[in-house]
Amino acid sequence: MRQAKYYIFLIVLSCGFIYGCIDDPKVEPGIQNAKIPQLGTTVKIERTASSITLTASVEKANGAAVEERGLCWSKKNNPTVRPDSAQAFGKGLGEFNGTIENLSSNTTYYIRPYAKNLKGIAYGEESKVSTNTGLGSVRTFVIIDSVRARTALSGGKIELHGEGAVLARGVYYSTSSLMLPKDSVLSTMDTDSFICRISGLRTSTKYYVQAFVKNRFGYYVMSGPLRTFLTGDGLPTVSPVTIIKRGYTTAAFSATVMKEGDAPVIQRGFCWSTKKNPTLENASYDDKCGVGAGTFKVECENLISRQKYYVRAFARNKDFGISYSEQDSFITKSNIPTVTTAELKNIEKGAVTVGGKIEEAGQSAVKACGICWSATVANPTLTNAEVLEIEPNAEGIFSSQITGLKGGVTYYFRAYATNNEGTSYGEIKVRTMSKVFKGNLKTFQGAPRIQNSPAYFSIRDWGYILGGDIGPQYTAELHYYNATTDEWRAMLSHPEGPVKWQTAVVHDRSAFIFGGMAADRKARNDFYQYNSWSNTWYDRSTTIRPDSSYLSVGFALNDSICYVGGRKDTVKNEVWMYEVSANTWKRQPDFPVQQYGGIAVTIGNTAYVGLGKNGSGVFNKGLWKTTNAALWTRETTCTISTEGVLAGVAHNNRIYMIDEAYYIIEYNPSTMLWTKKSQLPPQARGIHCMFVMNDLIYIGLSPTSTTMISYDPTWDN
């Protein structure tokens, strides 16, 4: 065994000699197989307005000692270690904290931890971090009770402190909501809540205010809407005047300076005049009533008896000027009554409400009072004008209505009162009444028609015009006018083509159209229903129906429609009744006379028909009535028109017609009276439509005019 160990020793020794004779290899300096360090994840970041603190870690040295570790930063990404933007925070492995200081506020930085060994510099993950603004928040307030004409108190309350000490506190103010331009005032207080006195403001001006606070990072202000206040006028406040007493030529008043304003009151008194709103510049006055706040009085003389005066108190202060009280009035005493005229009211439908008040009876009791008025005399009296005597109430107030006024006419009204000593009058009230005819309506877009050639009808506030002669040819067009919106619109044309002299009768929401003359100059007996709601035509022709005719008249009675007269080869007096619900025709007893044209209207359950022409073109002046289209009774004879009737409608239980001289004729069935009213304006003559819509009558569309006029019968007196 010992011999074996000996041999092994010799072998090892021999190998050592052999290798020892070979040259040494070249070796790099430093530690063999080392690498740059390895950093961990950044686990914590803290910031202020001027510093950022990061917590990072060096996890592995990788074969060489970590000689330095720290943070590097830049305003751009991927920062590297530079003398002015890197800072070391120790060495070795493990977690470390580093705070970068002297940074700019409200700025974004890119930061990376680094570690250095003999093999080089390793960088950790990059963090994007922004510094704080360093600013806080402040709330603005205004002490409203402090606002005066030129000064105000405003301030702020610091609700969130910024970083570092507060260097200044104050308020911005401006007359612009944009705070451009703006002024500022600083507070001398060093508390969280602070107040500033703003002076040198303009009177009666709206200001915007905003509190601010300054620290080393800048100014911070309230966010959101600005606070506002309105400066006063600085003027005194004067109470209403009290009329202490009134005489024939004297009067006494009192008033009170309730507040002096923003300066002492140096003058106060009263001014009075026979005209409204007296001032020191336009009225008599007395300013020897003392100074300061409190009550003051005056007695004025040399007034005119039975005269109405207006009076105001005034006060002037040192810096801001003069202010007046509300106006009051009084009437000096008189032997005859003192009366005032009330404002005109309820001016409509040819009527007006008038009245007055007996302010003073005078030396004896009032025997009579009322209104006198005129359309020709500007100073109406009991001897030159219309007079309406009215009974006063216990307070001396009287009121009544005057009717039958003429539209477009200027009237003069005033109250009167009479006692044993004489009659006195109140102020004159002047008013021009609403016009009988009004124009400026929307222009008709269709072609002009020859007078009386189209059919027309109205349903509620819609007026329709159908067909007619447009000169070189007839037309089948249907147009309607909306009286509420003042607009024309084209609707669906008549299915049978161009026709004139048709007869339209309205039942419920539909118009029933009969007959007419076609373009071949022949009479027709087509019968159609037009539904206004759906703008649809329906053929209602049946085997049994009236013979062809044109220029007949028609009316609706209960559930039936009746057509009277007309012409074909000769003038007719036939009466045909159409039952709407049954869609059947029935011949009725003949009309008392043969006629074409004229009128047919319904008032209540009675139809009025007539005023047409016979075969010779002679005007039939008779008007008949019926309740069943079977029995006809002569109602009356027209005595005021000799040339015939162009159109007619029923309105407010009366019949209004236009005769061939273009006068409006009114017939009142309840009194059986005929009245000639106004003549149409020249531009509205040659009419071919007449509608009742919205309590007015619409007339017009002559061959020379493309607009209608409205007619208000209540003003045609």
C-alpha positions in Angstrom: 0.0 0.0 0.0 2.7 2.4 0.9 4.4 1.6 -2.4 1.3 2.5 -4.4 1.0 6.0 -2.7 4.6 6.6 -3.7 3.9 6.0 -7.3 0.9 8.3 -7.4 3.0 11.1 -5.8 5.7 10.7 -8.6 3.0 10.9 -11.3 1.5 14.2 -9.9 4.9 15.7 -9.5 5.8 14.9 -13.1 2.7 16.6 -14.4 3.5 19.7 -12.4 6.9 20.0 -14.1 5.4 19.4 -17.5 2.7 22.2 -17.2 5.1 24.6 -15.5 7.1 24.8 -18.5 4.1 26.3 -20.6 3.6 30.2 -21.0 0.9 32.0 -18.7 -2.3 33.2 -20.6 -3.2 37.0 -20.8 -5.9 37.9 -18.3 -8.2 41.0 -18.3 -7.9 43.3 -15.3 -10.7 43.2 -12.6 -13.0 40.6 -11.4 -13.6 37.7 -13.8 -17.2 37.1 -15.2 -18.7 40.1 -13.4 -21.6 42.2 -14.9 -23.3 45.6 -14.3 -25.7 45.5 -11.3 -29.4 44.6 -11.5 -32.0 47.0 -10.1 -35.5 46.2 -8.7 -38.8 47.8 -9.2 -39.5 51.4 -7.9 -41.9 50.9 -5.1 -42.7 54.3 -3.7 -42.9 57.9 -5.0 -43.6 61.0 -3.0 -43.6 64.6 -4.3 -43.9 68.2 -3.3 -43.8 71.4 -5.5 -40.0 71.4 -5.5 -38.9 67.8 -4.7 -39.6 64.2 -5.6 -38.7 61.2 -3.4 -38.4 57.7 -4.9 -37.8 54.4 -3.1 -35.8 51.9 -5.3 -33.6 48.9 -4.8 -30.4 47.2 -6.1 -31.1 43.5 -6.2 -27.8 42.0 -7.5 -24.3 43.2 -7.7 -23.5 40.6 -10.5 -19.9 39.8 -9.5 -18.6 43.3 -8.6 -19.3 45.5 -5.6 -21.9 48.3 -6.1 -19.8 51.4 -5.5 -22.6 54.0 -6.1 -26.4 54.0 -6.3 -28.8 56.9 -6.9 -31.3 58.7 -9.1 -31.0 60.6 -12.4 -33.6 62.8 -13.9 -34.6 65.0 -16.9 -37.5 66.7 -18.5 -37.1 64.3 -21.3 -37.4 60.5 -21.2 -34.5 58.1 -20.7 -32.4 60.3 -18.4 -28.8 59.3 -17.8 -26.2 60.1 -15.1 -24.9 63.6 -15.6 -23.2 65.9 -13.1 -26.1 68.3 -12.9 -29.0 65.8 -13.1 -28.0 62.9 -11.0 -27.5 62.4 -7.3 -26.0 59.4 -5.4 -27.7 57.9 -2.4 -25.2 55.4 -0.9 -23.8 52.1 -2.2 -24.2 48.4 -2.0 -27.2 46.2 -2.3 -30.8 46.7 -1.0 -33.5 49.3 -0.9 -32.7 53.0 -0.8 -34.5 56.3 -0.7 -33.6 59.4 -2.6 -35.0 62.9 -2.7 -34.3 65.2 -5.6 -34.7 68.8 -4.6 -34.7 72.3 -6.1 -37.1 71.2 -8.9 -39.6 73.4 -10.7 -43.2 73.4 -9.5 -46.0 71.9 -11.7 -43.4 70.3 -14.0 -43.1 66.8 -15.4 -39.9 64.9 -14.9 -38.6 61.5 -16.0 -36.6 59.7 -13.3 -34.6 56.5 -13.3 -32.7 54.8 -10.4 -29.1 53.7 -11.2 -26.4 51.6 -9.8 -22.6 51.6 -10.6 -19.9 48.9 -10.2 -16.6 48.2 -11.9 -18.5 46.9 -15.0 -20.5 50.0 -15.6 -23.8 51.8 -14.8 -27.2 50.0 -14.8 -30.6 51.8 -14.9 -33.9 50.8 -13.4 -37.4 51.4 -14.7 -38.3 55.0 -15.7 -40.9 56.9 -13.6 -42.8 59.9 -15.0 -43.6 62.2 -12.1 -45.0 65.7 -11.9 -44.3 68.1 -9.1 -47.1 69.8 -7.3 -48.3 73.3 -8.1 -47.6 74.3 -4.5 -50.7 76.4 -4.6 -53.8 76.2 -2.4 -57.4 77.2 -2.7 -59.2 80.3 -1.4 -62.9 81.2 -1.2 -64.2 84.7 -2.0 -66.9 86.5 0.0 -68.5 90.0 -0.1 -70.0 91.7 2.9 -73.2 92.9 1.3 -74.1 95.3 4.1 -70.8 97.1 3.6 -71.4 98.0 0.0 -71.7 101.8 -0.5 -71.6 104.1 -3.5 -67.7 104.1 -3.7 -66.6 101.5 -1.2 -67.1 97.9 -0.3 -65.6 95.2 1.9 -64.6 91.9 0.3 -62.2 89.2 1.3 -61.4 85.5 1.3 -60.9 82.4 3.4 -57.9 80.1 2.8 -59.5 76.6 2.6 -56.4 74.7 1.5 -52.9 75.9 2.2 -50.3 75.7 -0.5 -46.7 74.8 0.3 -44.6 77.3 2.1 -45.5 80.6 3.8 -48.2 83.0 2.6 -46.5 86.1 1.2 -49.6 88.2 0.4 -53.5 88.1 0.6 -55.9 90.3 -1.3 -58.8 90.8 -3.7 -59.0 91.5 -7.4 -61.9 93.6 -8.6 -63.1 94.7 -12.0 -66.2 95.9 -13.9 -65.6 93.1 -16.4 -66.6 89.5 -15.8 -63.4 88.5 -17.6 -61.4 90.6 -15.0 -59.9 92.5 -17.8 -58.7 95.1 -16.8 -58.6 94.5 -13.1 -57.4 96.2 -10.0 -56.3 94.7 -6.7 -56.1 95.6 -3.0 -54.0 93.9 -0.4 -55.1 92.9 3.1 -53.0 93.7 6.2 -54.4 90.6 8.0 -52.3 87.5 8.4 -55.1 85.0 9.2 -56.7 82.4 7.0 -59.8 84.7 6.8 -59.0 88.2 5.6 -60.9 91.3 4.6 -60.0 94.1 2.2 -61.5 97.6 1.9 -62.1 98.5 -1.8 -62.4 102.2 -2.4 -62.6 104.6 -5.3 -65.5 102.7 -6.9 -68.0 104.0 -9.4 -71.5 104.6 -8.3 -74.4 102.3 -9.5 -71.9 99.9 -11.0 -71.7 96.1 -11.0 -68.3 94.8 -9.8 -66.7 91.3 -10.0 -64.4 90.3 -7.2 -62.0 87.4 -6.7 -59.9 86.7 -3.6 -56.2 85.7 -4.1 -53.3 84.4 -2.1 -49.6 84.5 -3.0 -46.8 82.1 -1.9 -43.4 81.4 -3.4 -45.0 79.3 -6.1 -47.4 82.0 -7.4 -50.9 83.2 -6.9 -54.0 81.1 -6.3 -57.6 82.2 -6.6 -61.1 80.9 -6.2 -62.3 78.6 -8.9 -65.8 78.8 -10.3 -68.1 81.9 -10.8 -66.9 85.2 -9.5 -68.6 87.0 -6.7 -70.4 90.3 -7.5 -71.8 93.4 -5.9 -73.6 96.5 -7.1 -72.5 99.8 -5.7 -75.2 102.2 -4.6 -76.0 105.7 -5.9 -75.0 107.3 -2.6 -78.2 109.4 -2.7 -80.6 110.1 0.1 -83.8 108.2 0.5 -86.9 110.3 0.8 -90.4 109.1 1.9 -93.5 109.6 -0.1 -95.2 113.0 0.3 -98.1 113.4 2.8 -100.7 116.0 1.8 -101.5 117.7 5.1 -104.1 120.1 3.9 -105.5 121.7 0.8 -107.1 125.1 0.4 -108.4 127.2 -2.5 -104.9 128.7 -3.1 -102.7 126.9 -0.6 -101.5 123.5 0.4 -99.2 121.9 3.0 -97.0 118.8 2.7 -94.6 116.8 4.8 -92.0 114.1 4.0 -89.1 112.4 5.8 -85.4 111.9 4.8 -85.2 108.3 5.8 -81.5 107.8 5.0 -78.9 110.4 4.2 -77.1 108.2 1.8 -73.3 108.1 1.8 -72.9 111.8 2.7 -74.7 114.3 4.9 -77.9 115.9 3.6 -77.3 119.6 3.1 -80.6 120.6 1.4 -84.2 119.4 1.5 -87.6 120.6 0.4 -90.5 120.2 -2.0 -91.2 121.1 -5.7 -94.7 121.3 -7.3 -96.2 121.9 -10.7 -99.3 121.5 -12.8 -97.2 119.1 -15.0 -96.1 115.6 -14.0 -92.7 114.8 -12.5 -91.7 118.2 -11.1 -88.0 119.0 -10.5 -86.0 121.9 -9.3 -85.4 122.8 -12.9 -89.0 122.8 -14.2 -91.2 123.6 -11.2 -91.8 125.9 -8.2 -90.0 124.8 -5.1 -89.1 125.5 -1.5 -85.7 124.3 -0.3 -85.6 126.0 3.1 -86.6 122.9 5.0 -83.5 122.2 7.0 -80.7 119.6 6.7 -80.0 116.0 7.7 -82.3 113.1 8.3 -85.8 113.4 9.7 -89.2 114.9 8.9 -89.7 118.3 7.3 -92.8 120.3 6.2 -93.8 123.2 4.0 -96.8 125.3 3.2 -97.0 126.7 -0.4 -99.2 129.7 -1.4 -100.4 131.5 -4.5 -101.8 128.3 -6.1 -104.7 128.3 -8.6 -108.0 127.1 -7.3 -109.6 124.0 -8.8 -106.2 123.0 -10.3 -104.5 119.7 -10.2 -100.9 119.8 -8.9 -98.1 117.3 -8.8 -95.7 117.4 -5.9 -92.4 115.6 -4.9 -90.1 115.9 -1.9 -86.3 116.1 -2.5 -83.1 115.9 -0.6 -79.5 116.7 -1.6 -76.4 115.3 0.1 -72.9 116.7 0.0 -71.2 114.3 -2.5 -73.7 112.5 -4.6 -76.5 114.9 -5.5 -80.2 115.1 -5.3 -83.0 112.5 -5.1 -86.7 112.8 -5.3 -89.6 111.0 -3.6 -92.4 109.3 -5.5 -94.8 111.8 -7.1 -98.1 112.6 -5.4 -100.9 114.9 -6.6 -103.7 117.0 -5.2 -106.4 119.4 -6.4 -106.9 122.7 -4.8 -110.5 123.4 -3.7 -113.1 125.1 -5.9 -116.7 126.4 -5.7 -117.6 124.1 -8.6 -116.9 120.4 -8.5 -113.4 119.0 -9.1 -113.5 115.9 -11.4 -110.9 113.7 -13.1 -111.2 111.6 -16.2 -110.4 107.9 -15.9 -108.2 106.1 -18.4 -110.1 104.5 -21.3 -110.5 100.8 -21.0 -111.8 97.7 -22.9 -111.5 99.3 -26.3 -113.0 96.6 -28.5 -115.9 95.8 -30.8 -116.9 99.4 -31.3 -117.1 100.1 -27.6 -115.0 101.7 -24.9 -115.3 101.9 -21.1 -115.2 105.5 -19.8 -115.5 107.1 -16.4 -114.2 109.5 -13.9 -114.1 110.5 -10.3 -115.5 113.4 -8.3 -112.6 114.5 -6.3 -114.4 117.5 -4.6 -118.1 118.4 -4.7 -117.4 122.1 -4.3 -119.7 124.4 -2.3 -122.9 122.4 -3.1 -123.7 118.8 -3.9 -123.1 117.4 -7.4 -126.3 117.2 -9.4 -125.0 115.4 -12.4 -121.8 113.8 -13.8 -120.7 111.7 -16.7 -118.8 111.8 -20.0 -119.0 114.1 -23.0 -117.2 113.0 -26.2 -116.9 113.9 -29.8 -115.2 112.9 -33.0 -115.0 116.4 -34.3 -114.4 118.7 -31.3 -111.1 118.4 -29.5 -112.5 120.1 -26.3 -115.9 118.4 -25.8 -118.4 120.1 -23.5 -122.1 119.7 -22.6 -123.0 122.1 -25.4 -120.9 120.9 -28.3 -120.6 117.1 -27.9 -122.4 113.8 -27.2 -123.2 113.4 -23.4 -123.6 110.3 -21.3 -124.8 110.9 -17.8 -123.6 108.3 -15.3 -124.6 107.8 -11.7 -121.6 107.9 -9.3 -121.1 105.5 -6.4 -120.5 106.5 -2.8 -116.8 107.2 -3.4 -117.7 109.5 -6.3 -116.5 107.1 -9.0 -118.6 106.6 -12.1 -118.1 104.4 -15.1 -120.0 103.2 -18.1 -119.7 102.0 -21.7 -120.0 103.9 -24.9 -121.0 101.8 -27.9 -121.4 102.3 -31.6 -118.0 103.9 -32.2 -116.6 104.1 -35.7 -113.4 102.3 -36.5 -110.4 104.4 -37.6 -111.9 107.6 -36.1 -110.2 109.7 -33.4 -112.4 110.5 -30.4 -112.1 113.0 -27.6 -113.5 112.0 -24.1 -113.6 113.9 -20.8 -115.5 113.7 -17.6 -117.8 116.4 -16.3 -119.6 117.2 -13.0 -122.2 119.9 -12.3 -123.4 121.5 -9.0 -125.4 124.7 -8.3 -122.3 126.8 -8.9 -121.5 125.4 -12.3 -119.9 122.6 -14.4 -116.3 121.5 -14.4 -114.4 119.1 -16.7 -111.6 116.6 -16.3 -108.6 115.9 -18.5 -109.3 115.1 -22.2 -108.5 111.5 -23.2 -107.8 111.0 -26.9 -107.9 107.7 -28.7 -108.0 106.6 -32.4 -110.2 103.5 -32.8 -109.2 100.3 -34.5 -109.7 100.3 -38.3 -112.8 98.8 -40.0 -110.6 97.3 -42.8 -107.1 95.9 -42.2 -104.7 94.7 -44.9 -101.1 93.5 -45.1 -102.2 89.9 -45.3 -100.2 87.2 -47.1 -100.2 87.3 -50.9 -102.2 84.8 -52.8 -99.9 82.6 -55.0 -102.5 81.4 -57.5 -103.5 83.1 -60.8 -105.9 86.1 -60.6 -109.6 85.1 -61.1 -112.4 87.0 -62.8 -114.9 88.4 -60.3 -117.4 85.8 -59.0 -116.1 83.0 -61.2 -114.5 80.7 -58.4 -116.4 78.9 -55.6 -115.4 79.8 -52.1 -116.1 78.3 -48.6 -114.6 78.4 -45.1 -114.2 75.7 -42.5 -113.2 76.9 -39.1 -110.2 79.3 -39.6 -109.5 78.1 -43.2 -110.9 79.8 -46.2 -110.9 78.0 -49.6 -111.1 79.2 -53.2 -111.9 76.6 -55.9 -111.6 76.8 -59.7 -112.7 79.9 -61.6 -111.9 81.8 -64.8 -108.3 83.0 -64.9 -108.7 84.7 -68.3 -107.5 82.5 -71.2 -108.8 79.4 -69.5 -110.5 77.9 -66.4 -108.7 76.3 -63.5 -109.3 73.3 -61.2 -106.9 74.6 -58.5 -107.9 74.6 -54.9 -106.1 76.9 -52.5 -106.7 77.6 -48.8 -105.9 80.5 -46.5 -105.1 80.0 -42.8 -106.3 83.0 -40.9 -104.5 82.0 -37.8 -101.0 81.7 -39.4 -101.6 84.1 -42.3 -100.5 81.7 -45.0 -101.8 80.4 -48.4 -101.3 76.8 -49.5 -102.2 74.9 -52.6 -104.3 71.8 -52.0 -105.5 68.9 -54.2 -107.3 70.2 -57.4 -110.9 69.3 -58.3 -111.0 65.8 -60.0 -113.2 66.9 -62.9 -110.7 69.5 -64.1 -111.1 73.2 -64.9 -114.6 74.5 -63.8 -116.1 77.9 -62.9 -119.4 79.0 -61.2 -119.6 75.9 -58.9 -121.6 76.0 -55.7 -120.0 75.0 -52.4 -121.8 74.2 -49.2 -120.0 73.3 -45.9 -121.3 70.5 -43.7 -119.2 69.5 -40.7 -115.6 69.3 -41.9 -116.3 68.8 -45.6 -117.4 71.0 -48.5 -119.9 69.6 -51.0 -119.3 71.0 -54.5 -122.1 70.9 -57.2 -122.3 71.8 -60.8 -120.6 74.6 -62.6 -119.5 75.4 -66.1 -116.7 73.4 -67.6 -114.1 74.5 -70.2 -116.5 73.3 -73.0 -118.9 76.1 -71.9 -121.5 73.5 -70.8 -123.2 73.2 -67.5 -122.4 70.1 -65.3 -124.0 68.3 -62.5 -121.0 66.6 -60.9 -121.2 66.3 -57.2 -118.1 65.9 -55.0 -117.3 65.9 -51.3 -114.0 67.5 -50.3 -112.6 66.5 -46.8 -110.6 69.3 -45.5 -108.8 67.2 -42.9 -107.4 64.6 -45.3 -107.3 66.8 -48.4 -109.3 64.2 -50.3 -112.0 64.3 -52.9 -114.9 61.8 -53.0 -117.3 61.4 -55.9 -120.8 61.5 -54.5 -122.7 61.5 -57.8 -125.8 59.3 -57.9 -128.3 58.3 -60.5 -130.9 60.6 -59.1 -129.5 64.1 -58.7 -130.2 67.7 -59.9 -129.8 68.5 -63.6 -126.8 70.3 -64.8 -126.6 74.0 -63.7 -124.3 76.7 -62.6 -124.5 79.8 -60.4 -126.9 78.1 -58.0 -126.8 78.9 -54.3 -126.7 76.4 -51.4 -127.0 76.1 -47.7 -126.7 73.4 -45.0 -129.7 72.7 -42.8 -129.4 70.1 -40.0 -128.0 66.9 -41.8 -129.0 68.1 -45.2 -127.6 70.2 -48.0 -129.9 72.2 -50.3 -129.2 73.8 -53.7 -131.5 76.5 -55.0 -131.9 77.9 -58.6 -129.1 78.4 -61.0 -129.1 78.4 -64.7 -128.5 76.1 -67.6 -130.4 77.1 -70.8 -132.8 79.0 -68.6 -132.9 80.3 -65.0 -134.2 77.8 -62.5 -136.2 77.8 -59.3 -135.7 74.2 -58.4 -134.8 73.2 -54.9 -132.9 70.0 -54.3 -132.1 68.5 -50.9 -129.2 66.1 -50.4 -129.2 63.8 -47.3 -125.6 63.5 -46.3 -125.8 60.4 -44.2 -128.0 58.5 -46.7 -126.2 59.9 -49.9 -129.6 60.5 -51.5 -131.2 63.4 -53.3 -134.8 64.6 -53.0 -136.6 67.2 -55.1 -138.3 69.8 -52.9 -141.1 72.3 -53.7 -139.9 75.1 -56.0 -138.4 78.3 -54.8 -140.8 81.2 -55.0 -138.9 82.9 -57.9 -136.5 81.9 -60.6 -133.0 83.2 -59.8 -129.3 82.6 -60.2 -126.6 84.0 -57.9 -127.7 85.8 -54.8 -127.1 84.5 -51.3 -128.0 81.5 -49.2 -127.0 81.5 -45.5 -128.1 79.7 -42.3 -128.6 81.3 -38.9 -129.6 78.8 -36.3 -132.2 76.5 -37.8 -133.3 79.0 -40.4 -132.0 79.4 -43.9 -132.2 82.8 -45.7 -132.2 82.7 -49.6 -132.7 85.2 -52.3 -131.3 88.5 -53.7 -130.4 86.8 -57.0 -131.2 87.8 -60.6 -133.8 86.6 -63.1 -133.4 85.5 -66.7 -133.2 89.1 -67.8 -130.5 89.9 -65.3 -132.8 92.0 -63.1 -132.0 92.1 -59.4 -134.5 90.2 -57.3 -134.7 92.2 -54.1 -136.6 89.6 -52.1 -135.3 87.5 -49.3 -137.0 84.3 -48.2 -136.6 82.1 -45.2 -137.3 78.4 -44.5 -136.7 75.9 -41.7 -137.2 72.7 -43.9 -136.6 73.7 -47.6 -140.2 72.9 -48.3 -142.1 75.9 -47.0 -140.8 79.4 -48.0 -141.8 82.6 -46.3 -140.9 86.0 -47.7 -138.8 87.6 -45.1 -138.1 91.1 -46.4 -137.2 93.2 -49.4 -133.8 94.9 -49.8 -134.4 98.6 -50.0 -130.9 100.0 -50.0 -129.2 98.2 -52.9 -130.4 98.4 -56.5 -127.7 96.6 -58.5 -127.5 93.1 -57.0 -125.4 91.2 -54.5 -121.9 89.7 -55.2 -121.4 87.7 -52.0 -122.9 87.1 -48.6 -122.1 85.4 -45.2 -123.8 85.0 -41.8 -121.9 86.4 -38.8 -123.1 86.9 -35.3 -126.8 86.3 -36.2 -126.7 88.9 -39.0 -126.2 88.8 -42.7 -123.4 90.7 -44.4 -123.4 91.2 -48.1 -121.4 93.1 -50.7 -123.5 94.7 -53.4 -122.3 95.5 -56.9 -121.4 99.1 -55.9 -119.0 97.4 -53.4 -120.9 98.6 -50.3 -121.2 96.2 -47.3 -124.9 95.7 -46.6 -126.1 94.4 -43.2 -129.4 92.7 -42.6 -130.5 92.0 -39.0 -133.2 89.3 -39.0 -134.2 90.1 -35.4 -135.1 93.7 -36.2 -135.7 93.2 -40.0 -133.5 96.3 -40.5 -131.2 96.9 -43.5 -128.1 99.1 -43.1 -125.6 100.3 -45.6 -122.1 100.1 -44.1 -118.7 101.1 -45.4 -117.6 100.8 -49.1 -114.7 98.5 -49.8 -111.4 100.1 -50.4 -110.5 100.4 -54.1 -107.9 97.6 -54.0 -110.4 95.1 -52.6 -113.2 95.6 -55.2 -113.9 93.1 -57.9 -114.1 90.5 -55.1 -114.5 86.8 -55.5 -114.3 85.5 -52.0 -115.9 86.3 -48.6 -115.1 84.2 -45.5 -116.0 84.3 -41.8 -112.9 83.3 -39.8 -111.7 84.1 -36.3 -114.6 86.5 -35.6 -113.7 88.6 -38.7 -114.9 88.7 -42.3 -112.2 88.3 -44.9 -112.9 89.8 -48.4 -110.9 90.2 -51.5 -108.7 88.7 -54.2 -109.9 90.9 -56.9 -108.5 90.6 -60.5 -106.2 93.5 -59.6 -105.2 92.5 -56.1 -103.5 89.3 -54.8 -104.3 90.0 -51.1 -107.4 90.0 -48.9 -108.5 92.5 -46.3 -110.2 91.8 -43.0 -113.4 93.5 -42.0 -114.6 94.0 -38.5 -118.3 94.7 -38.4 -118.2 95.8 -34.8 -116.3 98.9 -35.8 -118.4 99.7 -38.8 -120.9 102.0 -37.1 
